[in-house]
Amino acid sequence: MRLQAVLFDLHGVFQHFDNKGAAEGERAARLEPGTLAHYAYDHPSYEEAKVGLMSDEEWAEGVTRRLVADFGERARAAVPPWRADRGRRDTAMISLLQQIRTSVPCGILSNFTDAMRRDLDHHGIRADHAFASADLHVTKPSPLAFRAAAERMGVDPAQLYYFDDQPGFVTGARAAGIPADVFTTPAAVAQRLRRLGVQI
Protein backbone atom coordinates (compact mmCIF):
# COMPACT_ATOMS: atom_id res chain seq x y z
CA MET A 1 0.00 0.00 0.00
CA ARG A 2 1.04 3.62 -0.55
CA LEU A 3 0.61 5.19 2.85
CA GLN A 4 -0.58 8.81 2.83
CA ALA A 5 -1.54 9.35 6.48
CA VAL A 6 -1.98 7.67 9.86
CA LEU A 7 -5.02 7.86 12.14
CA PHE A 8 -5.03 7.02 15.84
CA ASP A 9 -7.50 6.55 18.65
CA LEU A 10 -6.96 8.79 21.69
CA HIS A 11 -7.94 6.92 24.87
CA GLY A 12 -5.77 3.94 25.56
CA VAL A 13 -3.18 5.22 23.09
CA PHE A 14 -2.14 8.76 24.03
CA GLN A 15 -4.32 9.32 27.09
CA HIS A 16 -5.00 6.83 29.88
CA PHE A 17 -7.61 7.04 32.61
CA ASP A 18 -7.19 5.37 35.99
CA ASN A 19 -10.41 6.92 37.37
CA LYS A 20 -8.57 8.42 40.33
CA GLY A 21 -10.63 11.59 40.18
CA ALA A 22 -13.91 9.68 40.26
CA ALA A 23 -12.72 7.60 43.22
CA GLU A 24 -11.65 10.75 45.09
CA GLY A 25 -14.99 12.39 44.40
CA GLU A 26 -16.96 9.37 45.54
CA ARG A 27 -15.04 9.29 48.81
CA ALA A 28 -15.62 13.01 49.35
CA ALA A 29 -19.37 12.64 48.74
CA ARG A 30 -19.66 9.32 50.58
CA LEU A 31 -20.86 7.49 47.48
CA GLU A 32 -20.31 3.85 46.64
CA PRO A 33 -17.48 3.10 44.20
CA GLY A 34 -18.74 3.11 40.64
CA THR A 35 -21.57 5.55 41.32
CA LEU A 36 -20.11 8.29 39.13
CA ALA A 37 -19.46 5.94 36.24
CA HIS A 38 -23.05 4.74 36.38
CA TYR A 39 -24.59 8.22 36.53
CA ALA A 40 -22.25 9.66 33.93
CA TYR A 41 -21.54 6.99 31.36
CA ASP A 42 -24.48 4.61 31.60
CA HIS A 43 -27.03 7.39 31.10
CA PRO A 44 -28.34 8.00 27.54
CA SER A 45 -27.18 11.62 27.71
CA TYR A 46 -23.56 10.47 27.38
CA GLU A 47 -24.30 9.00 23.97
CA GLU A 48 -26.04 12.25 23.03
CA ALA A 49 -22.98 14.28 24.07
CA LYS A 50 -20.68 12.02 22.08
CA VAL A 51 -22.59 12.77 18.87
CA GLY A 52 -22.86 16.49 19.53
CA LEU A 53 -26.50 16.71 20.57
CA MET A 54 -25.41 18.47 23.75
CA SER A 55 -22.20 20.04 24.98
CA ASP A 56 -19.78 18.47 27.43
CA GLU A 57 -20.82 21.06 30.02
CA GLU A 58 -24.52 20.31 29.54
CA TRP A 59 -23.85 16.59 29.97
CA ALA A 60 -21.85 17.16 33.18
CA GLU A 61 -24.56 19.44 34.56
CA GLY A 62 -27.07 16.66 33.98
CA VAL A 63 -24.84 14.21 35.86
CA THR A 64 -24.75 16.62 38.81
CA ARG A 65 -28.51 17.07 38.80
CA ARG A 66 -29.16 13.34 38.81
CA LEU A 67 -26.68 12.73 41.62
CA VAL A 68 -28.17 15.48 43.78
CA ALA A 69 -31.70 14.28 43.09
CA ASP A 70 -30.84 10.77 44.32
CA PHE A 71 -28.25 11.42 47.04
CA GLY A 72 -28.81 14.99 48.17
CA GLU A 73 -26.54 18.02 48.19
CA ARG A 74 -23.55 16.06 49.49
CA ALA A 75 -23.29 14.45 46.06
CA ARG A 76 -22.09 17.73 44.54
CA ALA A 77 -18.71 17.14 46.19
CA ALA A 78 -18.13 14.18 43.88
CA VAL A 79 -18.17 16.20 40.69
CA PRO A 80 -15.14 18.57 40.86
CA PRO A 81 -12.48 15.85 41.38
CA TRP A 82 -14.06 13.73 38.65
CA ARG A 83 -14.16 16.61 36.19
CA ALA A 84 -10.64 17.73 37.03
CA ASP A 85 -9.17 14.32 36.24
CA ARG A 86 -8.02 14.45 32.62
CA GLY A 87 -6.10 11.19 32.78
CA ARG A 88 -2.38 10.76 32.24
CA ARG A 89 -0.40 11.30 29.08
CA ASP A 90 1.54 8.56 27.35
CA THR A 91 4.85 10.32 26.79
CA ALA A 92 6.29 7.56 24.60
CA MET A 93 3.34 7.65 22.19
CA ILE A 94 3.20 11.44 22.12
CA SER A 95 6.88 11.52 21.23
CA LEU A 96 6.39 8.88 18.55
CA LEU A 97 3.47 10.84 17.10
CA GLN A 98 5.72 13.82 16.50
CA GLN A 99 8.30 11.61 14.81
CA ILE A 100 5.66 10.11 12.52
CA ARG A 101 4.37 13.58 11.62
CA THR A 102 7.73 14.46 10.08
CA SER A 103 7.00 11.81 7.42
CA VAL A 104 3.20 11.69 7.02
CA PRO A 105 0.20 13.63 8.36
CA CYS A 106 -1.42 12.16 11.47
CA GLY A 107 -4.95 12.39 12.81
CA ILE A 108 -6.80 11.44 15.98
CA LEU A 109 -10.33 10.03 15.99
CA SER A 110 -12.06 9.55 19.33
CA ASN A 111 -15.51 8.88 20.70
CA PHE A 112 -15.51 12.10 22.69
CA THR A 113 -17.63 15.11 23.56
CA ASP A 114 -16.80 18.61 22.37
CA ALA A 115 -14.18 18.77 25.16
CA MET A 116 -11.65 16.69 23.23
CA ARG A 117 -9.49 19.58 22.09
CA ARG A 118 -9.15 20.82 25.65
CA ASP A 119 -7.74 17.43 26.61
CA LEU A 120 -5.36 17.43 23.65
CA ASP A 121 -4.08 20.85 24.69
CA HIS A 122 -3.86 19.79 28.34
CA HIS A 123 -1.61 16.85 27.49
CA GLY A 124 0.35 18.56 24.73
CA ILE A 125 -0.88 16.12 22.09
CA ARG A 126 -0.33 17.68 18.65
CA ALA A 127 -1.77 16.15 15.50
CA ASP A 128 -2.45 17.42 11.99
CA HIS A 129 -6.13 16.52 12.33
CA ALA A 130 -8.33 15.85 15.36
CA PHE A 131 -11.89 14.52 15.16
CA ALA A 132 -14.21 14.05 18.10
CA SER A 133 -17.31 11.98 17.44
CA ALA A 134 -19.25 15.04 18.65
CA ASP A 135 -17.91 16.93 15.61
CA LEU A 136 -18.67 14.12 13.16
CA HIS A 137 -22.08 13.31 14.72
CA VAL A 138 -21.32 9.60 14.60
CA THR A 139 -19.38 7.28 16.90
CA LYS A 140 -16.99 4.42 16.30
CA PRO A 141 -17.23 1.60 15.38
CA SER A 142 -19.55 2.82 12.63
CA PRO A 143 -17.66 2.82 9.32
CA LEU A 144 -19.26 6.23 8.73
CA ALA A 145 -17.04 7.73 11.43
CA PHE A 146 -13.89 6.44 9.77
CA ARG A 147 -14.98 7.47 6.30
CA ALA A 148 -15.79 10.96 7.57
CA ALA A 149 -12.35 11.25 9.13
CA ALA A 150 -10.62 10.08 5.95
CA GLU A 151 -12.65 12.51 3.85
CA ARG A 152 -11.79 15.44 6.11
CA MET A 153 -8.12 14.45 5.99
CA GLY A 154 -8.32 14.35 2.19
CA VAL A 155 -7.03 10.78 2.09
CA ASP A 156 -8.24 7.68 0.27
CA PRO A 157 -9.28 5.20 3.02
CA ALA A 158 -7.10 2.51 1.45
CA GLN A 159 -4.05 4.77 1.86
CA LEU A 160 -4.73 5.55 5.51
CA TYR A 161 -3.65 3.38 8.47
CA TYR A 162 -5.50 3.23 11.79
CA PHE A 163 -4.50 2.13 15.31
CA ASP A 164 -6.94 1.58 18.20
CA ASP A 165 -6.73 -0.36 21.45
CA GLN A 166 -10.32 -1.61 20.97
CA PRO A 167 -10.60 -4.58 18.56
CA GLY A 168 -14.18 -3.68 17.69
CA PHE A 169 -13.11 -0.26 16.49
CA VAL A 170 -10.38 -1.81 14.39
CA THR A 171 -13.09 -3.93 12.78
CA GLY A 172 -15.08 -0.77 12.05
CA ALA A 173 -12.09 0.87 10.39
CA ARG A 174 -11.48 -2.16 8.21
CA ALA A 175 -15.16 -2.18 7.21
CA ALA A 176 -14.62 1.39 6.01
CA GLY A 177 -11.76 0.19 3.80
CA ILE A 178 -9.01 1.45 6.12
CA PRO A 179 -6.17 -0.96 6.99
CA ALA A 180 -5.95 -1.12 10.77
CA ASP A 181 -4.25 -2.82 13.69
CA VAL A 182 -4.99 -3.20 17.39
CA PHE A 183 -2.70 -0.88 19.34
CA THR A 184 -0.41 -2.65 21.80
CA THR A 185 2.82 -0.69 22.29
CA PRO A 186 4.64 2.28 20.74
CA ALA A 187 7.33 -0.11 19.53
CA ALA A 188 4.76 -2.20 17.64
CA VAL A 189 3.34 0.94 16.00
CA ALA A 190 6.80 2.06 14.92
CA GLN A 191 7.65 -1.38 13.56
CA ARG A 192 4.45 -1.59 11.55
CA LEU A 193 4.84 1.88 10.06
CA ARG A 194 8.47 1.32 9.16
CA ARG A 195 7.37 -1.73 7.17
CA LEU A 196 4.98 0.59 5.33
CA GLY A 197 7.80 2.94 4.44
CA VAL A 198 7.41 5.61 7.12
CA GLN A 199 10.75 7.05 8.18
CA ILE A 200 10.87 7.01 12.00
Backbone as JSON, one array per atom type, in Angstrom:
{
  "sequence": "MRLQAVLFDLHGVFQHFDNKGAAEGERAARLEPGTLAHYAYDHPSYEEAKVGLMSDEEWAEGVTRRLVADFGERARAAVPPWRADRGRRDTAMISLLQQIRTSVPCGILSNFTDAMRRDLDHHGIRADHAFASADLHVTKPSPLAFRAAAERMGVDPAQLYYFDDQPGFVTGARAAGIPADVFTTPAAVAQRLRRLGVQI",
  "N": [[0.83, -1.19, 0.0], [0.35, 2.33, -0.57], [1.14, 4.54, 1.66], [-0.5, 7.35, 2.92], [-1.3, 8.75, 5.16], [-1.72, 8.61, 8.77], [-3.94, 7.44, 11.24], [-5.11, 7.69, 14.55], [-6.56, 6.33, 17.55], [-7.54, 7.96, 20.63], [-7.97, 7.62, 23.59], [-6.44, 5.22, 25.63], [-4.34, 5.08, 23.98], [-2.87, 7.57, 23.57], [-3.74, 8.86, 25.82], [-4.55, 7.99, 29.09], [-6.83, 6.69, 31.42], [-7.2, 6.3, 34.87], [-9.21, 6.6, 36.59], [-8.92, 7.95, 38.99], [-9.78, 10.46, 39.84], [-12.59, 10.18, 39.9], [-12.84, 8.26, 41.91], [-11.8, 9.68, 44.09], [-13.71, 11.73, 44.26], [-16.02, 10.27, 44.85], [-15.4, 9.29, 47.38], [-15.25, 11.71, 48.78], [-17.91, 12.54, 48.66], [-19.18, 10.53, 49.9], [-20.12, 8.29, 48.46], [-20.89, 5.16, 46.9], [-18.33, 3.15, 45.39], [-18.03, 3.39, 41.88], [-20.36, 4.73, 41.45], [-20.3, 7.27, 40.16], [-19.47, 6.58, 37.56], [-21.67, 5.1, 36.72], [-23.78, 7.03, 36.8], [-22.81, 8.88, 35.04], [-21.78, 7.68, 32.62], [-23.41, 5.55, 31.93], [-25.82, 6.62, 31.42], [-28.25, 7.71, 28.98], [-27.69, 10.29, 28.05], [-24.97, 10.58, 27.78], [-24.31, 9.29, 25.41], [-25.62, 11.02, 23.72], [-24.12, 13.35, 24.05], [-21.73, 12.52, 22.97], [-22.26, 12.48, 20.26], [-22.68, 15.05, 19.68], [-25.14, 16.23, 20.32], [-25.54, 17.55, 22.63], [-23.6, 19.75, 24.7], [-20.39, 19.17, 26.3], [-20.37, 20.4, 28.79], [-23.11, 20.66, 29.32], [-23.83, 17.99, 29.5], [-22.34, 17.2, 31.8], [-23.52, 18.84, 33.72], [-26.03, 17.67, 33.81], [-25.36, 15.19, 34.9], [-24.64, 16.01, 37.48], [-27.09, 17.03, 38.42], [-28.66, 14.68, 38.48], [-27.3, 13.14, 40.36], [-27.55, 14.73, 42.69], [-30.31, 14.73, 42.94], [-30.79, 12.09, 43.69], [-29.08, 11.54, 45.83], [-28.83, 13.75, 47.42], [-27.55, 17.02, 48.5], [-24.92, 16.56, 49.27], [-23.79, 15.06, 47.29], [-22.79, 16.74, 45.36], [-20.15, 17.21, 45.9], [-18.75, 15.21, 44.72], [-18.35, 15.77, 42.07], [-16.39, 17.87, 41.21], [-13.64, 16.71, 41.6], [-13.82, 14.53, 39.86], [-14.31, 15.77, 37.37], [-12.01, 17.24, 37.11], [-10.04, 15.42, 36.64], [-8.1, 14.56, 34.08], [-6.91, 12.34, 33.11], [-3.84, 10.56, 32.31], [-0.91, 11.32, 30.45], [0.58, 9.59, 27.7], [3.75, 9.53, 27.36], [5.63, 8.3, 25.69], [4.16, 7.57, 23.4], [3.24, 10.04, 22.56], [5.6, 11.3, 21.91], [6.42, 9.6, 19.81], [4.38, 10.12, 17.99], [5.0, 12.71, 17.12], [7.35, 12.19, 15.77], [6.42, 10.56, 13.69], [4.86, 12.39, 12.33], [6.69, 13.92, 10.96], [7.05, 12.59, 8.66], [4.56, 11.7, 7.56], [1.18, 13.0, 7.47], [-0.8, 13.05, 10.48], [-3.69, 11.94, 12.25], [-6.25, 12.12, 14.81], [-8.88, 10.23, 16.05], [-11.66, 10.05, 18.02], [-14.15, 8.73, 20.21], [-15.76, 11.07, 21.69], [-16.78, 13.92, 23.6], [-17.48, 17.45, 22.95], [-15.31, 18.39, 24.3], [-12.87, 17.42, 23.62], [-10.63, 18.71, 22.37], [-9.69, 20.35, 24.37], [-8.59, 18.5, 26.11], [-6.56, 17.47, 24.49], [-4.92, 19.73, 24.27], [-4.31, 20.05, 26.97], [-2.67, 17.85, 27.5], [-0.65, 18.24, 25.73], [-0.78, 17.07, 23.2], [-0.22, 16.89, 19.88], [-1.54, 16.94, 16.71], [-2.07, 16.61, 13.14], [-4.67, 16.54, 12.36], [-7.74, 16.41, 14.14], [-10.44, 14.67, 15.36], [-13.37, 14.63, 17.05], [-16.04, 12.48, 17.97], [-18.28, 13.95, 18.53], [-18.03, 16.09, 16.81], [-18.25, 14.9, 14.34], [-20.7, 13.74, 14.47], [-21.23, 11.05, 14.69], [-20.41, 7.89, 16.07], [-17.57, 5.72, 16.63], [-17.94, 2.16, 16.53], [-18.89, 2.66, 13.93], [-18.56, 2.47, 10.42], [-19.02, 4.84, 9.12], [-17.97, 6.88, 10.69], [-15.22, 6.56, 10.38], [-14.93, 6.87, 7.63], [-15.74, 9.5, 7.39], [-13.69, 10.8, 8.77], [-11.47, 10.17, 7.14], [-12.24, 11.46, 4.78], [-12.25, 14.14, 5.6], [-9.59, 14.43, 6.12], [-8.64, 14.32, 3.61], [-7.8, 11.99, 2.34], [-7.52, 8.89, 0.66], [-9.31, 6.14, 1.89], [-8.04, 3.61, 1.67], [-5.41, 4.26, 1.69], [-4.79, 5.1, 4.13], [-3.84, 4.5, 7.55], [-4.85, 2.89, 10.52], [-4.84, 2.89, 14.11], [-5.99, 1.41, 17.09], [-6.9, 0.71, 20.46], [-9.08, -0.84, 20.92], [-10.47, -3.76, 19.78], [-12.95, -3.97, 18.42], [-13.29, -1.47, 17.28], [-11.23, -1.41, 15.5], [-12.17, -3.29, 13.73], [-14.33, -1.84, 12.71], [-12.98, 0.21, 11.34], [-11.68, -1.27, 9.36], [-13.91, -2.17, 7.98], [-14.61, 0.15, 6.78], [-12.8, 0.29, 4.81], [-10.25, 0.92, 5.57], [-7.0, 0.03, 6.3], [-5.99, -1.48, 9.35], [-4.8, -1.87, 12.74], [-4.75, -3.45, 15.97], [-3.85, -1.5, 18.69], [-0.96, -1.95, 20.64], [1.71, -1.47, 21.74], [4.02, 1.36, 21.7], [6.36, 0.61, 20.35], [5.49, -1.46, 18.68], [3.79, -0.06, 16.97], [5.63, 1.65, 15.7], [7.24, -0.26, 14.43], [5.42, -1.44, 12.63], [4.75, 0.76, 10.99], [7.22, 1.43, 9.9], [7.59, -0.74, 8.23], [5.79, -0.08, 6.34], [6.97, 1.92, 5.08], [7.33, 4.37, 6.37], [9.43, 6.84, 7.6], [10.97, 6.68, 10.58]],
  "CA": [[0.0, 0.0, 0.0], [1.04, 3.62, -0.55], [0.61, 5.19, 2.85], [-0.58, 8.81, 2.83], [-1.54, 9.35, 6.48], [-1.98, 7.67, 9.86], [-5.02, 7.86, 12.14], [-5.03, 7.02, 15.84], [-7.5, 6.55, 18.65], [-6.96, 8.79, 21.69], [-7.94, 6.92, 24.87], [-5.77, 3.94, 25.56], [-3.18, 5.22, 23.09], [-2.14, 8.76, 24.03], [-4.32, 9.32, 27.09], [-5.0, 6.83, 29.88], [-7.61, 7.04, 32.61], [-7.19, 5.37, 35.99], [-10.41, 6.92, 37.37], [-8.57, 8.42, 40.33], [-10.63, 11.59, 40.18], [-13.91, 9.68, 40.26], [-12.72, 7.6, 43.22], [-11.65, 10.75, 45.09], [-14.99, 12.39, 44.4], [-16.96, 9.37, 45.54], [-15.04, 9.29, 48.81], [-15.62, 13.01, 49.35], [-19.37, 12.64, 48.74], [-19.66, 9.32, 50.58], [-20.86, 7.49, 47.48], [-20.31, 3.85, 46.64], [-17.48, 3.1, 44.2], [-18.74, 3.11, 40.64], [-21.57, 5.55, 41.32], [-20.11, 8.29, 39.13], [-19.46, 5.94, 36.24], [-23.05, 4.74, 36.38], [-24.59, 8.22, 36.53], [-22.25, 9.66, 33.93], [-21.54, 6.99, 31.36], [-24.48, 4.61, 31.6], [-27.03, 7.39, 31.1], [-28.34, 8.0, 27.54], [-27.18, 11.62, 27.71], [-23.56, 10.47, 27.38], [-24.3, 9.0, 23.97], [-26.04, 12.25, 23.03], [-22.98, 14.28, 24.07], [-20.68, 12.02, 22.08], [-22.59, 12.77, 18.87], [-22.86, 16.49, 19.53], [-26.5, 16.71, 20.57], [-25.41, 18.47, 23.75], [-22.2, 20.04, 24.98], [-19.78, 18.47, 27.43], [-20.82, 21.06, 30.02], [-24.52, 20.31, 29.54], [-23.85, 16.59, 29.97], [-21.85, 17.16, 33.18], [-24.56, 19.44, 34.56], [-27.07, 16.66, 33.98], [-24.84, 14.21, 35.86], [-24.75, 16.62, 38.81], [-28.51, 17.07, 38.8], [-29.16, 13.34, 38.81], [-26.68, 12.73, 41.62], [-28.17, 15.48, 43.78], [-31.7, 14.28, 43.09], [-30.84, 10.77, 44.32], [-28.25, 11.42, 47.04], [-28.81, 14.99, 48.17], [-26.54, 18.02, 48.19], [-23.55, 16.06, 49.49], [-23.29, 14.45, 46.06], [-22.09, 17.73, 44.54], [-18.71, 17.14, 46.19], [-18.13, 14.18, 43.88], [-18.17, 16.2, 40.69], [-15.14, 18.57, 40.86], [-12.48, 15.85, 41.38], [-14.06, 13.73, 38.65], [-14.16, 16.61, 36.19], [-10.64, 17.73, 37.03], [-9.17, 14.32, 36.24], [-8.02, 14.45, 32.62], [-6.1, 11.19, 32.78], [-2.38, 10.76, 32.24], [-0.4, 11.3, 29.08], [1.54, 8.56, 27.35], [4.85, 10.32, 26.79], [6.29, 7.56, 24.6], [3.34, 7.65, 22.19], [3.2, 11.44, 22.12], [6.88, 11.52, 21.23], [6.39, 8.88, 18.55], [3.47, 10.84, 17.1], [5.72, 13.82, 16.5], [8.3, 11.61, 14.81], [5.66, 10.11, 12.52], [4.37, 13.58, 11.62], [7.73, 14.46, 10.08], [7.0, 11.81, 7.42], [3.2, 11.69, 7.02], [0.2, 13.63, 8.36], [-1.42, 12.16, 11.47], [-4.95, 12.39, 12.81], [-6.8, 11.44, 15.98], [-10.33, 10.03, 15.99], [-12.06, 9.55, 19.33], [-15.51, 8.88, 20.7], [-15.51, 12.1, 22.69], [-17.63, 15.11, 23.56], [-16.8, 18.61, 22.37], [-14.18, 18.77, 25.16], [-11.65, 16.69, 23.23], [-9.49, 19.58, 22.09], [-9.15, 20.82, 25.65], [-7.74, 17.43, 26.61], [-5.36, 17.43, 23.65], [-4.08, 20.85, 24.69], [-3.86, 19.79, 28.34], [-1.61, 16.85, 27.49], [0.35, 18.56, 24.73], [-0.88, 16.12, 22.09], [-0.33, 17.68, 18.65], [-1.77, 16.15, 15.5], [-2.45, 17.42, 11.99], [-6.13, 16.52, 12.33], [-8.33, 15.85, 15.36], [-11.89, 14.52, 15.16], [-14.21, 14.05, 18.1], [-17.31, 11.98, 17.44], [-19.25, 15.04, 18.65], [-17.91, 16.93, 15.61], [-18.67, 14.12, 13.16], [-22.08, 13.31, 14.72], [-21.32, 9.6, 14.6], [-19.38, 7.28, 16.9], [-16.99, 4.42, 16.3], [-17.23, 1.6, 15.38], [-19.55, 2.82, 12.63], [-17.66, 2.82, 9.32], [-19.26, 6.23, 8.73], [-17.04, 7.73, 11.43], [-13.89, 6.44, 9.77], [-14.98, 7.47, 6.3], [-15.79, 10.96, 7.57], [-12.35, 11.25, 9.13], [-10.62, 10.08, 5.95], [-12.65, 12.51, 3.85], [-11.79, 15.44, 6.11], [-8.12, 14.45, 5.99], [-8.32, 14.35, 2.19], [-7.03, 10.78, 2.09], [-8.24, 7.68, 0.27], [-9.28, 5.2, 3.02], [-7.1, 2.51, 1.45], [-4.05, 4.77, 1.86], [-4.73, 5.55, 5.51], [-3.65, 3.38, 8.47], [-5.5, 3.23, 11.79], [-4.5, 2.13, 15.31], [-6.94, 1.58, 18.2], [-6.73, -0.36, 21.45], [-10.32, -1.61, 20.97], [-10.6, -4.58, 18.56], [-14.18, -3.68, 17.69], [-13.11, -0.26, 16.49], [-10.38, -1.81, 14.39], [-13.09, -3.93, 12.78], [-15.08, -0.77, 12.05], [-12.09, 0.87, 10.39], [-11.48, -2.16, 8.21], [-15.16, -2.18, 7.21], [-14.62, 1.39, 6.01], [-11.76, 0.19, 3.8], [-9.01, 1.45, 6.12], [-6.17, -0.96, 6.99], [-5.95, -1.12, 10.77], [-4.25, -2.82, 13.69], [-4.99, -3.2, 17.39], [-2.7, -0.88, 19.34], [-0.41, -2.65, 21.8], [2.82, -0.69, 22.29], [4.64, 2.28, 20.74], [7.33, -0.11, 19.53], [4.76, -2.2, 17.64], [3.34, 0.94, 16.0], [6.8, 2.06, 14.92], [7.65, -1.38, 13.56], [4.45, -1.59, 11.55], [4.84, 1.88, 10.06], [8.47, 1.32, 9.16], [7.37, -1.73, 7.17], [4.98, 0.59, 5.33], [7.8, 2.94, 4.44], [7.41, 5.61, 7.12], [10.75, 7.05, 8.18], [10.87, 7.01, 12.0]],
  "C": [[0.88, 1.25, 0.0], [0.43, 4.45, 0.57], [0.66, 6.71, 2.71], [-0.73, 9.47, 4.2], [-1.81, 8.24, 7.49], [-3.04, 8.28, 10.77], [-4.95, 7.03, 13.4], [-6.28, 7.28, 16.67], [-6.8, 7.44, 19.67], [-6.82, 8.03, 23.0], [-7.33, 5.54, 24.73], [-4.57, 3.95, 24.65], [-2.3, 6.38, 23.56], [-2.56, 9.22, 25.43], [-4.9, 8.11, 27.82], [-5.71, 7.31, 31.14], [-7.54, 5.92, 33.64], [-8.37, 5.61, 36.93], [-10.1, 7.36, 38.8], [-9.44, 9.59, 40.78], [-12.02, 11.16, 40.61], [-13.88, 9.04, 41.64], [-12.59, 8.63, 44.33], [-12.97, 11.44, 45.35], [-16.01, 11.54, 45.14], [-16.66, 9.29, 47.03], [-15.48, 10.59, 49.48], [-17.12, 13.13, 49.56], [-20.01, 11.44, 49.43], [-20.6, 8.53, 49.66], [-20.14, 6.16, 47.26], [-19.41, 3.92, 45.4], [-18.28, 2.7, 42.96], [-19.97, 3.96, 40.42], [-21.43, 6.57, 40.2], [-20.14, 7.69, 37.73], [-20.87, 5.6, 35.79], [-23.87, 5.97, 35.99], [-24.09, 9.01, 35.33], [-22.29, 8.9, 32.62], [-22.62, 5.99, 30.97], [-25.78, 5.31, 31.22], [-27.06, 7.72, 29.61], [-27.75, 9.35, 27.14], [-25.71, 11.57, 27.29], [-23.45, 10.17, 25.89], [-24.7, 10.23, 23.18], [-24.89, 13.25, 22.97], [-21.9, 13.83, 23.1], [-21.0, 12.21, 20.6], [-22.99, 14.23, 18.67], [-24.25, 17.02, 19.72], [-26.58, 17.59, 21.81], [-23.92, 18.67, 24.0], [-21.7, 19.2, 26.15], [-20.27, 19.06, 28.74], [-22.27, 20.71, 30.34], [-24.62, 18.88, 30.06], [-23.43, 16.51, 31.43], [-22.86, 17.78, 34.14], [-25.69, 18.45, 34.81], [-26.64, 15.58, 34.95], [-25.0, 14.75, 37.27], [-26.19, 16.63, 39.29], [-29.03, 15.71, 39.21], [-28.56, 12.84, 40.13], [-27.34, 13.42, 42.8], [-29.6, 15.02, 44.02], [-31.78, 12.97, 43.85], [-30.1, 10.69, 45.64], [-28.2, 12.69, 47.89], [-27.62, 15.87, 47.83], [-25.11, 17.53, 48.38], [-22.94, 15.5, 48.22], [-22.54, 15.45, 45.17], [-20.57, 17.64, 44.73], [-18.0, 16.12, 45.32], [-17.7, 14.71, 42.53], [-16.84, 16.9, 40.41], [-13.91, 17.67, 40.7], [-12.61, 14.99, 40.12], [-13.81, 14.55, 37.4], [-12.73, 17.09, 36.01], [-9.66, 16.67, 36.55], [-9.19, 14.16, 34.73], [-7.12, 13.3, 32.2], [-4.62, 11.52, 32.78], [-1.93, 10.58, 30.8], [0.58, 10.15, 28.9], [2.69, 9.25, 26.63], [5.53, 9.62, 25.62], [5.49, 7.69, 23.31], [3.27, 9.07, 21.66], [4.49, 11.79, 21.39], [6.91, 10.83, 19.87], [5.49, 9.58, 17.53], [4.2, 11.97, 16.38], [6.76, 13.32, 15.5], [7.59, 11.19, 13.53], [5.23, 11.3, 11.67], [5.42, 14.22, 10.72], [7.73, 13.74, 8.73], [5.63, 11.86, 6.75], [2.27, 12.43, 7.98], [-0.44, 12.6, 9.28], [-2.7, 12.79, 12.0], [-5.33, 11.58, 14.03], [-8.31, 11.4, 15.83], [-10.78, 9.38, 17.28], [-13.56, 9.71, 19.55], [-15.45, 9.81, 21.9], [-16.54, 13.21, 22.52], [-16.87, 16.26, 22.92], [-15.64, 19.12, 23.23], [-12.87, 18.15, 24.7], [-10.45, 17.6, 23.04], [-8.89, 20.16, 23.36], [-8.22, 19.76, 26.24], [-6.45, 17.31, 25.79], [-4.39, 18.54, 24.06], [-3.49, 20.59, 26.08], [-2.66, 18.85, 28.36], [-0.52, 17.15, 26.46], [0.39, 17.58, 23.58], [-1.16, 16.92, 20.82], [-0.47, 16.74, 17.46], [-2.16, 17.1, 14.37], [-3.97, 17.54, 11.87], [-6.62, 15.92, 13.64], [-9.84, 15.85, 15.2], [-12.52, 13.89, 16.39], [-15.49, 13.55, 17.44], [-18.39, 13.06, 17.53], [-19.21, 15.97, 17.44], [-18.45, 16.22, 14.38], [-20.12, 13.68, 13.26], [-22.29, 11.82, 14.5], [-20.16, 9.02, 15.41], [-18.81, 6.02, 16.24], [-17.77, 3.36, 17.07], [-17.92, 1.77, 14.03], [-18.52, 3.16, 11.55], [-17.84, 4.26, 8.87], [-18.31, 7.18, 9.44], [-15.66, 7.72, 10.78], [-13.86, 7.07, 8.38], [-15.01, 8.99, 6.39], [-14.42, 11.51, 7.91], [-11.42, 11.24, 7.91], [-10.95, 11.19, 4.96], [-12.13, 13.87, 4.3], [-10.27, 15.56, 6.07], [-7.69, 14.53, 4.54], [-7.52, 13.15, 1.74], [-7.95, 9.65, 1.65], [-8.18, 6.7, 1.45], [-8.25, 4.09, 2.88], [-5.65, 2.95, 1.66], [-3.86, 5.41, 3.24], [-4.49, 4.32, 6.39], [-4.14, 3.81, 9.84], [-5.05, 2.3, 12.91], [-5.5, 2.45, 16.42], [-6.74, 0.42, 19.17], [-7.97, -1.24, 21.57], [-10.49, -2.42, 19.68], [-11.85, -4.28, 17.75], [-14.07, -2.44, 16.83], [-12.18, -0.51, 15.31], [-11.22, -2.48, 13.31], [-13.88, -2.88, 12.02], [-14.25, -0.05, 11.01], [-11.9, 0.01, 9.14], [-12.73, -2.24, 7.35], [-15.29, -0.92, 6.36], [-13.54, 1.4, 4.92], [-10.41, 0.72, 4.25], [-8.21, 0.3, 6.75], [-5.96, -0.53, 8.44], [-5.37, -2.25, 11.6], [-4.71, -2.44, 15.1], [-3.71, -2.62, 17.99], [-2.27, -1.71, 20.54], [0.67, -1.81, 22.47], [3.33, 0.3, 21.26], [5.62, 1.56, 19.82], [6.65, -0.86, 18.4], [4.25, -1.26, 16.56], [4.5, 1.33, 15.09], [7.24, 0.97, 13.96], [6.72, -1.51, 12.37], [4.6, -0.47, 10.52], [6.15, 1.88, 9.28], [8.32, 0.34, 7.99], [6.55, -1.13, 6.03], [5.72, 1.77, 4.7], [7.9, 4.26, 5.16], [8.79, 5.7, 7.78], [10.58, 7.53, 9.62], [12.26, 6.86, 12.63]]
}
